[in-house]
Amino acid sequence: MVIKVNERIEKLTREVLAGNCYPTIVPTEYDRTDIFLSEHEKNGKRIYEYVTNQEPVIFRF
């Protein structure tokens, strides 16, 4: 089991060092009605929308 985990970490390390783990930033448009939300609600909603709008980079590991 330990060997498999170490192999996965090694593969991920190679991907990171090769620069293959950095996502392409996808612009996110926010709802204009967010100005009516409290600061905490607006920040939480915008973080959620931004993160869910981005494409994942690593699918296999």
Protein Blocks (a to p, Z undefined) as FASTA:
>chain_A
ZZmmmmmmmmmmmmmmnopmbccdddddddfklmmpcfklmmmmmmmmmmmmpccfblbZ
Z
